[in-house]
């Protein structure tokens, strides 16, 4: 997603919860650092849920469209395509993101200049970078 991994999050894969094991983590939650994605997805799981920033409630359904086994071992997953930019970190969930986009789209909006400065003067919600996504995937184990 392009976020900084600075908020609490978890993954629900099948009937198992993987998370950060931070403070009062739910009973039965497995420590995400002790499990690989490959092992967690065993058994042909094709969909799972990723929740990021419990206060903003970014909930994503991740769909694995294809597994490919190649004769040469790849160390990381690969993104082949995608759509849209990642909302900025701490934008405030879906409602906050909608307000952010509204402010950016209207130069006369009272928050336009502040939002533009906040995102470094550049943000296009339609842009997706396969290269950036693949760089981020190299951090996933």
C-alpha positions in Angstrom: 0.0 0.0 0.0 2.9 2.4 0.4 2.2 3.1 4.1 4.9 3.2 6.7 3.7 0.3 8.8 3.4 2.6 11.8 -0.1 1.5 12.9 -1.5 -1.6 14.4 -2.7 -4.1 11.8 -3.5 -7.8 11.4 -4.2 -10.4 8.7 -7.1 -12.9 8.8 -6.2 -15.9 6.7 -8.7 -18.7 6.8 -9.8 -18.9 10.4 -6.4 -17.7 11.8 -5.5 -14.2 12.9 -1.9 -13.0 12.4 -0.9 -9.8 14.1 1.7 -7.7 15.8 1.1 -9.2 19.3 1.0 -5.6 20.7 -0.4 -4.8 24.2 -3.8 -6.4 24.5 -3.8 -8.6 21.4 -6.7 -10.9 20.8 -6.5 -14.4 22.2 -5.3 -16.9 19.6 -3.5 -14.2 17.5 -0.3 -15.5 16.1 2.8 -13.4 15.9 3.1 -12.3 12.3 6.9 -12.2 12.5 7.1 -15.9 13.2 5.1 -17.0 10.1 5.8 -16.6 6.4 3.2 -15.6 3.9 3.8 -18.9 2.0 3.1 -21.0 5.0 0.1 -18.9 6.0 -1.5 -19.4 2.6 -1.0 -23.1 2.5 -4.0 -25.2 1.5 -4.9 -23.1 -1.5 -6.2 -20.0 0.3 -7.0 -17.4 -2.4 -8.5 -14.6 -0.3 -7.6 -13.0 3.0 -8.3 -9.8 4.9 -5.7 -7.2 5.9 -6.7 -4.5 8.4 -4.5 -1.6 8.9 -4.7 1.3 11.4 -7.5 0.2 13.6 -8.5 3.8 14.3 -9.0 4.6 10.6 -10.2 1.0 9.8 -8.6 0.4 6.4 -9.9 -3.1 5.6 -8.6 -4.8 2.5 -9.7 -8.0 0.9 -6.6 -9.5 -0.8 -7.3 -11.8 -3.7 -4.6 -14.0 -5.0 -5.4 -14.5 -8.7 -2.6 -16.9 -9.5 0.2 -18.9 -8.1 3.1 -19.6 -10.4 6.0 -21.9 -9.7 9.1 -21.3 -11.7 12.2 -23.4 -12.1 14.3 -20.6 -10.6 13.5 -19.6 -7.1 12.2 -16.1 -6.6 12.8 -14.6 -3.2 9.8 -12.3 -3.2 6.3 -12.0 -4.5 5.8 -10.0 -7.7 3.1 -7.5 -8.5 2.1 -7.5 -12.2 -0.6 -4.8 -12.2 -2.7 -2.6 -10.0 -4.9 0.5 -9.9 -4.9 3.8 -8.1 -2.7 5.5 -5.6 -2.4 4.5 -2.0 -4.2 7.0 0.2 -1.7 9.1 2.3 -0.8 7.7 5.7 -3.1 9.2 8.5 -5.6 10.7 6.0 -8.4 9.5 8.3 -10.0 6.4 6.8 -12.4 6.3 3.9 -14.2 9.5 5.0 -11.0 11.4 5.5 -9.7 10.3 2.1 -12.9 11.5 0.4 -12.5 14.9 2.1 -8.8 15.0 1.2 -9.6 14.3 -2.5 -12.4 16.9 -2.5 -10.0 19.5 -1.0 -7.3 18.7 -3.6 -9.7 18.9 -6.5 -10.9 22.4 -5.6 -8.3 25.1 -5.5 -10.9 27.3 -3.7 -11.4 24.8 -0.9 -10.3 26.1 2.4 -8.1 23.1 3.0 -6.7 22.9 -0.5 -3.3 24.5 0.2 -2.8 22.7 3.5 -3.5 19.3 1.9 -1.3 20.1 -1.1 1.6 20.9 1.3 0.9 17.8 3.4 1.3 15.4 0.5 4.4 17.2 -0.9 2.6 19.1 -3.6 2.1 15.9 -5.7 -0.8 13.4 -5.5 -2.7 11.8 -8.3 -5.3 9.3 -7.0 -5.3 7.5 -10.4 -1.5 6.7 -10.5 -0.3 3.2 -9.6 3.4 2.3 -9.9 4.2 -1.4 -10.4 7.9 -0.7 -9.7 7.1 0.9 -6.3 4.8 -2.0 -5.4 7.5 -4.5 -6.2 10.1 -2.6 -4.2 7.6 -2.7 -1.2 7.1 -6.5 -1.8 10.7 -7.1 -1.2 10.2 -6.3 2.5 7.5 -9.0 2.9 8.7 -12.3 4.1 
